[in-house]
Structures are given as structure tokens and as C-alpha cells.
Amino acid sequence: MIEEFYEVLRRRRDVRGEFTGEPIDDAVLTRVLEAAHAAPSVGLSQPWDFVLVRDPATREAFARHVHDERDVFAAELAGERADTFSRIKIEGIRESTLGIVVTYDAERGAPAVLGRHAIADAGLYSVCLAIQNLWLAATAEGLGVGWVSFYREPFLADLLGIPGGVRPVAWLCVGPVTALAEVPDLERHGWRTRAPLTNAVHHERFTPRGEGPA
């Protein structure tokens, strides 16, 4: 049981090009959403909502927006970095079965959100925990998930009718896949190399890199 859990962690990938577009069983989708909704949240505020997007026209409009934002980022690159980025697929909006947009409502449970008085972003962290729960549950169910981050929040809020004060935190492409890649896309394309755990572990105090053992 323990090894199965860690295997799910190891298999999780940010999926772009492997979606099949096949339907998701309703019971499976419900289990994945229930896992997300079971995430811990500051003050038990549960400040998230999940917008399920299947409409082709909506997805096409979002995909065009994401493509435009990709061009904005690409224009900032030069040389080898530009060449590498040109080969990287950044989303699977059209190919996936559906999009799940996860939002953050800072007013949920307000004004007295227990535990948020000193860390204003604690509610946003809670939403990220819900996304991680969703991602791991989807992986355990044999589904792929891709987090799209090349978008402007006002555009997505307007596209989906998200009210003022509620932030769209993530558009997640979700659906069955041909396979989950052994090596993450950004490593495979040479964008970045995964750092070892030893680079991130410190003892007693934070030690800047290059100033002795962590």
C-alpha cells in the first residue's frame, strides 16, 4: 500500500501531448473531484471551486489566447533558449477530454478565517493543495493532467463568467492518455534538469548555495 502511494507520486506528470480525448467515466471524475475537495484548507475555508469546461468553442477561445501568450514569452527568448522552447508543447486544451478550472475565493469563510491573519496567501496555498490532491487522484485513476499557465487571469475570468474577487488559479487539462512519460517534458527537451534533494535540504538555518553544506 505504501509503495503504491509513492509510485503514484513518481508517475505523476504534467501532460501535454498524450491525451486521447476519450470520455471520463462519471464515477471516476467524481472521485477525482472528491479527492480535491478533501484537501486541507486554512480555517476549513475550502476556498476553491471547480469549473468543468467541455464546450469546444470555449476551449478554442482559451487555446487561441494561450497561443498568443506563448508568442509573447517566445519573443523574450533568444538563441538556444528560443530554439529549445519552440519544440516544447505547452498545453493540451483541445486534445484533453475536459478542462477543470480551479478558482480561489478569498471571501470564503471571511472575515475571520482562522489561521490567515498573519499569512494572507494561506488561502491560495490551500487551493494549490486541492490541485495537488486532484492531480494525484487523477494519476491513480490512470488519467493525465496538464496545468496551463500561459494565460492572463482577467481573460479567463471573463471567458468563464468568474465573478470579481474570485481568482482563476489553474486551467487543468484532464483526460485519458496513451501513456505517462517516464521523463518530464522539460527535462526531455533540455529546458531544465531536475535538481537533487540534497540541493534543497538545510539543517537548523538556511544556507545559501556555495556557502558550505546544507
Summary of the structure (lengths in Angstrom):
residues: 214
radius of gyration: 18.8
end to end distance: 32.4
largest distance: 54.9
contacts: 589
relative contact order: 0.22
helix: 40%
strand: 16%
